Amino acid sequence: PAGRYRGVVTDHHGCTATVTGTVPSANPPIRDTLAEVRHVACRGERTGGISLDVLGGSPPFDYEWNNGLATPDIDNLPPGSYTLTVTDSDGCQAIFGPFNVGQPATALQVAVEGDPVTCYGEEDGAIEASISGGDPPYSIEWYYEGMLIPTPDTNFLDELAGGAYIVILRDSNNCVREYELELPEPEEIDISINLSLPNGQQDGTATATASGGVPGYSYLWNTGDTTAAISVSLGSSYMLTVTDQVGCQETAGVTITSAFGAELVRSARLFPNPTSGELWLDLQLAAPAPVELFLLDALGRAWMRRDVGVVLQERLLLDRGGSLPEGVYWVVLRSEGRMVYSGRVVVY
């Protein structure tokens, strides 16, 4: 044992000598304090790790893992079995392990399917995420156009507008999967109505052209006509509903008050119509002209008057939504003291 020792040596003549010495205390054995084994979060990845503290022996220590690493803590590990050899400054060694880094039995997967929006501006799309593998339970976050959707933790969303969606899935191991989906919607149906009514004439022609939506359009005028071009007369109002191949609709209208008006306004379109939100007017004139805009209710009361100025082609925001009571309204344009257009819109 450790301590100070004294010895006497005698030779064959009887002579003696005294010898003293010290046996030092032995270092405590090398041992480890296991801090943490971190398993791989997602099957097949390298996210495992081992952290431990080495005590005893005679520091400093040399570390040698069976994968060639030489630090007490190791990260970015694939699943597997790991052992560590520790050598202290006296050359004493200790072997620790095996430490088993595991992984989920199956890979976390998500498959996303979307039902597109039926018509432009509608909110009738849907998305469903099918989840498998990993380690339940799962948590799901949904984002629309980069903004978090405040919705319960669900794998199904409906009543959706078109646009970019992201679903982020996490399992109990904090394995994360992200999926992006563009939920399509048809283009907006655009209607332009060109009027041909020569000066001095009482009758002329209105010709509608449709674009956007899903081509394969049908036309229905308030006159009962179902063709793109119809005969028109001074003093009359005309409303047109265009239906595309999948049943989406858009309306446009024009009131012919004078040959001047018919020639000045090439096309005017109120959209969306009917509306419960924003209301816009797309206006195209035959030549630059000063325009005043009025928004009248069914009793002729003015809800808005705006001096638009001299325009040729303009998209005007008439209402941002919420300021107009439900009902029927007329949008009237005047130029140089004469009414050149009126269109009917329904607010609900």
C-alpha positions in Angstrom: 0.0 0.0 0.0 1.0 3.6 -0.3 3.2 5.0 2.5 6.8 5.5 3.8 8.9 2.3 4.3 12.2 1.6 6.2 14.3 -1.5 5.7 17.6 -2.9 7.1 20.1 -4.8 5.0 22.7 -7.2 6.6 25.6 -8.8 4.7 27.4 -12.1 5.5 29.9 -10.3 7.8 27.0 -8.9 9.9 27.3 -5.4 8.6 24.0 -3.5 8.3 22.5 -0.6 6.4 19.2 1.1 6.7 17.1 1.9 3.6 14.1 4.2 3.5 11.6 4.9 0.7 8.1 6.1 -0.2 5.4 4.3 -2.2 3.1 7.0 -3.7 -0.7 6.8 -3.7 -2.2 5.3 -6.9 -4.4 7.5 -9.1 -8.1 6.8 -8.9 -9.4 4.6 -11.7 -10.6 6.3 -15.0 -14.3 6.4 -15.1 -17.0 8.2 -17.1 -20.1 10.1 -16.2 -22.5 9.6 -19.1 -24.3 12.9 -19.9 -26.4 12.1 -22.9 -27.0 9.8 -25.9 -28.9 11.6 -28.6 -30.7 9.4 -31.1 -31.1 10.2 -34.8 -34.2 12.3 -35.2 -35.1 11.3 -38.8 -34.4 7.9 -40.2 -31.3 7.8 -42.4 -29.8 11.1 -41.3 -26.7 11.9 -39.2 -28.1 13.8 -36.3 -27.1 11.5 -33.4 -24.6 12.4 -30.7 -22.9 11.3 -27.5 -21.7 13.6 -24.6 -19.8 12.3 -21.6 -17.4 13.5 -18.8 -14.3 11.5 -17.9 -13.1 11.5 -14.3 -10.3 9.9 -12.3 -6.9 8.9 -13.8 -4.2 11.4 -14.4 -5.3 14.2 -16.8 -4.9 15.2 -19.5 -6.7 12.5 -21.4 -6.5 11.2 -25.0 -9.8 10.1 -26.6 -10.2 7.6 -29.3 -13.7 6.6 -30.6 -14.1 3.5 -32.8 -15.2 5.8 -35.6 -11.8 7.8 -35.4 -13.1 10.9 -33.6 -10.9 12.2 -30.8 -13.1 14.4 -28.6 -15.2 13.5 -25.5 -18.4 14.7 -27.2 -19.2 13.6 -30.7 -22.0 14.8 -33.0 -23.5 14.4 -36.5 -23.6 10.6 -36.0 -25.5 8.0 -38.0 -27.2 5.3 -36.1 -24.8 2.6 -34.7 -22.8 1.3 -31.8 -19.9 3.5 -30.4 -17.0 2.7 -28.0 -14.4 5.1 -26.5 -10.9 4.4 -25.3 -9.5 6.9 -22.8 -5.7 7.1 -22.1 -4.4 9.3 -19.3 -1.0 10.9 -18.9 0.4 7.8 -17.1 -0.6 5.6 -20.0 -3.5 4.0 -18.1 -6.4 3.1 -20.3 -10.1 2.5 -19.9 -12.7 1.5 -22.5 -16.3 2.8 -22.3 -19.3 1.6 -24.2 -20.9 0.4 -26.3 -23.2 3.4 -26.6 -26.1 2.7 -29.0 -27.4 5.5 -31.1 -30.8 4.6 -32.5 -33.1 5.9 -35.2 -36.9 5.7 -36.0 -38.0 2.4 -37.5 -39.5 4.1 -40.5 -38.9 7.4 -42.3 -41.3 10.3 -41.7 -43.2 11.0 -44.9 -45.8 13.5 -46.0 -47.8 13.4 -49.2 -49.9 16.5 -50.1 -52.8 16.7 -52.5 -54.8 19.8 -53.4 -58.2 20.5 -55.0 -57.9 23.7 -57.1 -60.1 26.7 -56.7 -63.1 26.5 -59.0 -63.3 30.2 -60.1 -61.1 33.2 -59.9 -61.4 34.9 -56.5 -63.4 32.0 -54.9 -62.3 30.3 -51.7 -63.3 26.7 -52.3 -60.0 25.0 -52.6 -58.8 22.2 -50.3 -55.5 20.6 -49.3 -54.9 17.3 -47.5 -51.6 16.0 -46.0 -51.2 12.2 -45.6 -48.6 11.4 -42.9 -46.8 8.1 -42.3 -43.7 6.9 -40.5 -41.5 8.6 -37.9 -42.7 8.5 -34.3 -46.2 9.9 -33.6 -47.8 12.0 -32.3 -47.4 14.6 -35.1 -47.8 18.4 -35.1 -48.6 20.4 -38.2 -48.2 24.0 -39.2 -49.7 25.6 -42.3 -48.5 28.7 -44.1 -50.2 30.7 -46.8 -48.1 33.2 -48.9 -45.5 33.1 -46.1 -48.0 33.8 -43.2 -48.9 31.3 -40.5 -52.5 30.1 -40.8 -54.1 30.2 -37.3 -55.8 26.9 -37.6 -56.1 23.8 -35.3 -53.5 21.1 -35.7 -55.1 19.3 -38.6 -54.0 17.6 -41.8 -56.9 18.9 -43.8 -57.8 22.5 -44.9 -60.7 23.7 -47.0 -62.3 26.9 -48.1 -59.0 28.0 -49.4 -58.0 30.7 -51.9 -55.5 30.1 -54.6 -51.8 30.6 -53.9 -48.7 29.2 -52.3 -49.1 26.9 -49.3 -46.4 25.3 -47.1 -47.1 22.5 -44.6 -44.4 21.8 -41.9 -44.7 18.5 -40.1 -42.9 17.5 -36.8 -43.0 14.1 -35.0 -42.2 13.4 -31.4 -38.4 13.1 -32.2 -38.5 16.7 -33.7 -38.0 15.2 -37.1 -39.2 17.9 -39.5 -40.6 17.6 -43.1 -41.7 20.5 -45.2 -43.8 20.5 -48.3 -44.8 23.3 -50.7 -47.8 23.3 -52.9 -49.2 25.9 -55.3 -53.0 25.7 -55.2 -54.1 26.8 -58.7 -57.1 28.9 -59.6 -58.3 30.0 -63.1 -57.5 33.4 -64.4 -60.1 36.1 -64.0 -62.7 36.2 -66.7 -62.1 39.5 -68.5 -64.9 41.1 -70.7 -64.5 44.0 -73.0 -67.5 45.4 -74.9 -66.8 47.4 -78.1 -69.6 49.7 -79.3 -70.1 50.7 -82.9 -72.8 53.5 -83.1 -72.1 56.1 -85.8 -72.9 59.7 -85.1 -76.5 60.5 -86.0 -77.6 56.9 -86.0 -80.0 55.4 -83.4 -78.8 51.8 -83.8 -75.5 50.1 -83.7 -73.7 47.0 -82.5 -72.1 45.9 -79.2 -69.5 43.2 -79.5 -68.2 41.4 -76.4 -64.8 39.7 -76.2 -64.0 37.3 -73.3 -60.6 36.0 -72.1 -59.3 34.3 -69.0 -61.1 31.6 -67.0 -61.4 28.3 -68.9 -62.1 29.0 -72.6 -65.3 27.8 -74.1 -67.5 30.8 -73.3 -71.2 31.2 -73.5 -72.9 34.6 -73.6 -76.2 35.8 -72.2 -77.4 39.4 -72.6 -80.3 40.8 -70.7 -82.0 41.0 -74.1 -82.0 37.2 -74.2 -79.4 37.1 -77.0 -76.7 34.4 -76.6 -74.2 35.7 -79.2 -71.1 37.8 -78.6 -72.4 40.6 -80.8 -75.9 42.1 -80.5 -77.8 45.0 -81.9 -78.1 48.0 -79.6 -80.0 51.3 -79.6 -79.7 54.7 -78.0 -81.2 55.1 -74.5 -80.9 51.4 -73.7 -78.9 49.6 -71.0 -77.3 46.2 -71.7 -76.0 43.7 -69.3 -73.9 40.6 -70.3 -73.1 37.5 -68.3 -70.2 35.4 -69.6 -69.9 31.8 -68.4 -66.8 29.8 -69.0 -66.4 26.0 -69.6 -66.4 25.2 -65.9 -69.4 27.4 -64.9 -67.5 30.5 -63.7 -69.2 33.7 -64.5 -68.5 37.4 -64.9 -70.8 40.3 -65.8 -70.3 43.6 -67.6 -72.7 46.2 -68.8 -73.1 49.4 -70.7 -75.8 52.1 -71.1 -75.9 53.9 -74.4 -77.0 57.5 -73.9 -75.6 59.1 -77.0 -73.5 58.4 -80.0 -70.8 60.4 -78.4 -70.8 58.1 -75.4 -70.8 55.0 -77.5 -67.8 56.2 -79.4 -65.9 57.4 -76.3 -66.2 54.4 -74.1 -64.6 51.4 -75.8 -65.0 49.1 -72.8 -66.1 49.3 -69.2 -66.1 46.4 -66.7 -67.2 46.4 -63.1 -65.7 43.5 -61.1 -66.3 41.4 -59.1 -70.0 41.7 -59.7 -71.8 40.9 -57.4 -69.4 41.8 -54.6 -69.1 41.7 -50.9 -65.6 43.2 -50.8 -63.6 45.4 -53.2 -65.2 46.9 -56.3 -63.2 47.9 -59.3 -63.9 49.5 -62.7 -61.7 48.8 -65.7 -62.2 51.6 -68.2 -60.9 52.1 -71.7 -61.7 55.2 -73.8 -61.4 55.8 -77.5 -59.4 59.0 -76.8 -58.2 60.8 -73.7 -61.1 62.7 -72.1 -62.0 64.2 -68.7 -64.2 61.9 -66.7 -66.3 62.3 -63.6 -67.4 59.2 -61.7 -70.6 58.8 -59.6 -71.8 55.8 -57.5 -75.6 56.0 -57.0 -77.9 53.7 -55.0 -81.2 52.5 -56.3 -82.9 55.7 -55.1 -80.5 57.9 -57.0 -78.6 59.0 -53.9 -74.9 59.6 -54.5 -72.5 57.6 -52.4 -69.5 58.8 -54.1 -68.4 61.5 -56.6 -64.9 61.5 -58.0 -63.2 63.7 -60.5 -61.0 61.2 -62.2 -59.3 63.7 -64.5 -58.3 63.1 -68.1 -57.9 59.4 -68.8 -57.5 57.0 -71.6 -57.2 53.6 -69.9 -57.6 53.2 -66.1 -58.3 50.7 -63.4 -60.2 52.4 -60.6 -60.9 51.1 -57.1 -64.4 52.2 -56.2 -64.7 50.6 -52.8 -62.4 48.6 -50.5 -65.3 46.6 -49.0 -67.5 47.2 -46.0 -68.5 50.8 -46.6 -71.6 50.1 -48.8 -74.8 48.6 -47.4 -76.2 45.7 -49.3 -78.2 46.6 -52.4 -78.1 47.6 -56.0 -75.9 50.5 -57.2 -75.2 52.2 -60.4 -71.8 53.5 -61.5 -72.2 56.5 -63.8 -69.5 58.2 -65.9 -69.9 61.7 -67.3 -67.6 63.5 -69.7 -67.9 67.1 -70.7 -71.4 67.3 -69.2 -72.8 64.2 -70.8 -73.3 60.7 -69.4 -71.2 58.2 -71.3 -71.6 55.1 -69.3 -73.7 53.5 -66.5 -73.3 50.0 -65.1 -75.2 48.1 -62.5 -73.5 46.3 -59.5 -74.9 44.3 -56.7 -73.4 44.5 -53.2 -74.2 41.6 -50.8 
